[in-house]
Every structure is written in structure tokens, then in C-alpha cells.
Amino acid sequence: MNDRSSDGEKQFDFLKEKDKLFIVDFTKKLEELGYTYGGEIGSGFCWGRYMLIFRKTNVKSKNVAARIYMKEDGIVLRLFFNKVSKHAAYISGLPSYIKTVFTGDDGNCKHCRGDNCKFRKDYEIDGVGYEKCNGTTFEFRGPKREDIPDYKSCFRSFILGKRFFCARFRRRAVEWTPSEE
């Protein structure tokens, strides 16, 4: 990974080849959009063995846009989304493997901090209200290389605020633009 010598890559032997290829390809796509993990592979703490943290290139801000957790049983792609309700029309048109991250049970808020939690994400999609715990939201377990165009498009819509076409299905998947706020 990251053009390291074979000795440096031994620490990643636990990853499957398909996961390594996903990491390399996804990293290239984010770099095209101006985001990088800066060549630093950090400890995964409680999320996995290692983690890549993607931020805007050449900006002092520490805002995280995406993470890849490297775990014993595979990888997890986590994208950091805000203002989800404003993207409801877009989310409704997404392929189910992405839409489920917003509408499924994973990451549901358990109100562990009462009703005034600063870590809760509240949003509405298709008239249904959702409450998610910000510590476990928008995670794609076992992401596939062939889905990278859709992840990139989703990233562009939320993080960069760009209109796009759903890469896989070539249909318009969003009605929201920054000028409509």
C-alpha cells in the first residue's frame, strides 16, 4: 500500500487483496477531488487495526471527510455526511446498498445521553424520521471496487455539494444543489 516496500507491507498481510485494491483505488479517486490521508496510516483504536483518515489537501482544517477502517475481517468505508435531510431526494434515488446506510437499523440512536445529545444526527427521508448515533453512522462494510464510482458521486454530492448522476445507473439521482439552500 502507498508504494511501500514489501517489508513495510507485511503489516497489512491480514487484509485480503480485494480490500487492498479498494483502498488504493478509492484513495486515487479522493485525491482527484482534493482529499488525502496524507500517507499516514494510524492506529484503528476501537474501530480496527489501522485506519486512514481523509481530509482536504493543503487545508489547516481538521474536518474529516472519510475514513477507512482496516479490520481483521475486512475493511469499512465511513463517509462523514451532514445536512442529510437536504439530500433526501438524492438519497431516495440511490442504489439500495447505499440508501440502506441512511435508512437501515445500523447506527440507530439509543438515546444513551438522553434527549439532548450533540452526537445525534436527525434527518428525514421519504417522510420517515431517523435518529442515528454520529459515532457509528454512514459505514459501508466490505465496500467493493466496482462501487467506487457511486461512493465518489455520493462524496461529491455531500462533501463538495455537486450535482451528479448516479454512476452505476446513469440516471439523475439528486435534485439538491447549494444554491437551493
Secondary structure, 3 states (H helix, E strand, C coil): CCCCCHHHHHHHCCCCHHHHHHHHHHHHHHHHCCEECCCCCEECHHHCCEEEEEEECCCCCCCCCEEEEEECCEEEEEECCCCHHHHHHHHHCCCHHHHHHHHCCCCECCCCCCCCCCCEEEEEECCEEEEEECCCCCEEECCCHHHHHHHHHHHHHHHHCCCCEECCCCEECCCCCHHHC
